[in-house]
Amino acid sequence: MASLRTLLVLAALTFSVATAQEWLGNYYKLQFLHDTQKWTLHGLWPQWSADGYCRNVTFNESAIADLLPRMEVDWPSGEEPNQEFWAHEWQKHGSCTNMTEHPYFATALNLYDSYNHLCPDFGPSDCAVCFDQSLKTRCNCTESGRGDCPPL
């Protein structure tokens, strides 16, 4: 017969797995951060992986060489060197898309251009805009902690 401790551990593990599965969504979150002067891009994050890592990918800075001048301005790291930050974004979030490296970063920059004006001039230091998996239809990410992203 299982001990009470074993049963409690199994119950906790079951709750953790169920909670993680409920968290999974089917949308993208375009995350912005406000630096001292403007909104910058923090990342384009698929919301369908519990830990964010989906494939084993390597960051190749030369694949996005034409985007680097824009990324230095619009997608800077707040703490670590930019190249390390971008490598992290590609390996954790870009790996969950069906895109290769250049389209991932170019798509995020294009969405940044189109939607950063939606973030308030004053208020919180972060802002997000969400999209369905096609990246064509915006949805309400403020109400979607998990599952579907309701249409606006």
C-alpha positions in Angstrom: 0.0 0.0 0.0 1.3 3.4 -0.9 2.4 5.7 1.9 0.7 9.0 2.5 3.9 10.8 1.4 4.0 8.9 -1.9 0.3 9.8 -2.5 1.0 13.4 -1.8 4.0 13.5 -4.1 1.9 11.9 -6.9 -0.9 14.3 -6.4 1.5 17.3 -6.5 3.1 16.0 -9.7 -0.3 15.4 -11.3 -1.4 19.0 -10.4 1.9 20.4 -11.8 1.5 18.5 -15.1 -2.1 19.5 -15.4 -1.3 23.1 -14.7 1.5 23.2 -17.3 -0.8 21.7 -19.9 -3.6 24.2 -19.1 -1.0 27.0 -19.5 -0.2 26.0 -23.1 -1.7 28.3 -25.6 -2.0 28.4 -29.4 -0.9 32.0 -30.0 2.1 34.3 -30.3 2.9 37.0 -27.8 4.9 40.0 -29.1 6.5 41.4 -26.0 7.7 45.0 -25.7 9.8 46.7 -22.9 10.0 50.4 -22.3 13.6 51.7 -21.9 14.3 55.2 -20.9 13.2 56.7 -24.3 10.9 54.3 -26.2 9.3 50.9 -26.5 11.8 48.2 -27.7 11.1 44.7 -28.7 11.7 42.0 -26.1 10.6 39.0 -28.2 8.2 37.1 -30.3 7.1 34.2 -28.1 5.1 31.2 -29.2 2.8 30.2 -26.3 2.5 26.5 -27.0 5.6 25.2 -25.2 5.7 24.9 -21.4 9.4 25.8 -21.2 9.8 27.5 -24.6 12.4 25.2 -26.0 11.1 23.1 -29.0 14.0 22.2 -31.2 17.8 22.2 -30.8 18.9 25.2 -32.8 22.1 27.2 -33.0 22.2 30.9 -33.3 24.0 32.1 -36.4 24.5 35.9 -36.3 25.6 36.0 -40.0 22.2 34.7 -41.0 20.7 38.0 -39.8 23.6 40.3 -40.7 21.3 42.6 -42.7 19.0 43.0 -39.6 21.6 43.7 -37.0 21.6 47.6 -37.4 17.9 47.6 -36.7 18.1 45.1 -33.9 20.7 47.2 -32.1 18.2 50.0 -32.0 14.8 48.2 -31.7 15.7 44.9 -30.1 18.5 45.6 -27.6 19.2 43.5 -24.5 18.6 45.2 -21.2 21.4 43.4 -19.4 23.6 40.9 -21.3 25.4 41.5 -24.6 22.9 41.8 -27.5 24.3 38.7 -29.3 23.8 36.5 -26.2 20.2 37.9 -25.8 19.3 37.3 -29.5 20.8 33.8 -29.3 18.6 33.1 -26.3 15.5 34.4 -28.1 16.2 32.2 -31.1 17.0 29.1 -29.1 14.1 29.4 -26.7 11.4 31.0 -28.7 12.3 30.9 -32.4 12.9 27.2 -32.1 9.1 26.8 -31.5 8.1 28.4 -34.7 8.2 26.9 -38.2 10.5 29.7 -39.3 14.2 29.7 -39.9 16.4 32.3 -38.1 16.2 35.2 -40.6 12.4 35.1 -41.1 11.8 34.8 -37.3 13.8 37.9 -36.5 12.5 39.8 -39.6 8.9 38.9 -38.7 9.3 40.1 -35.2 10.8 43.4 -36.3 8.0 43.9 -38.9 5.4 43.3 -36.2 7.2 45.7 -33.9 7.0 48.4 -36.5 3.3 47.8 -37.0 2.2 47.5 -33.4 4.5 49.3 -30.9 2.3 52.3 -31.2 -0.3 50.4 -29.3 1.7 50.5 -26.1 0.9 53.5 -23.8 3.3 56.4 -23.5 3.1 56.2 -19.7 2.3 53.3 -17.4 3.8 49.8 -17.1 7.3 49.1 -18.3 6.1 46.2 -20.5 3.4 45.7 -23.1 2.3 42.8 -25.2 0.3 42.3 -28.4 -0.9 38.8 -29.2 -1.7 37.0 -32.5 -3.1 33.7 -33.7 -0.6 31.2 -35.0 -0.8 32.7 -38.5 0.4 36.0 -37.1 -2.3 37.8 -39.1 -5.1 38.2 -36.6 -4.7 40.0 -33.3 -6.2 38.5 -30.2 -6.7 39.5 -26.6 -3.6 38.2 -24.7 -4.5 40.1 -21.5 -7.4 37.6 -20.9 -5.7 34.5 -22.2 -3.4 33.0 -19.6 -3.8 29.6 -21.3 -5.5 27.9 -24.2 -7.0 30.0 -26.9 -6.4 33.7 -27.4 -9.9 35.3 -27.7 -10.4 37.6 -30.6 -10.5 41.3 -30.0 
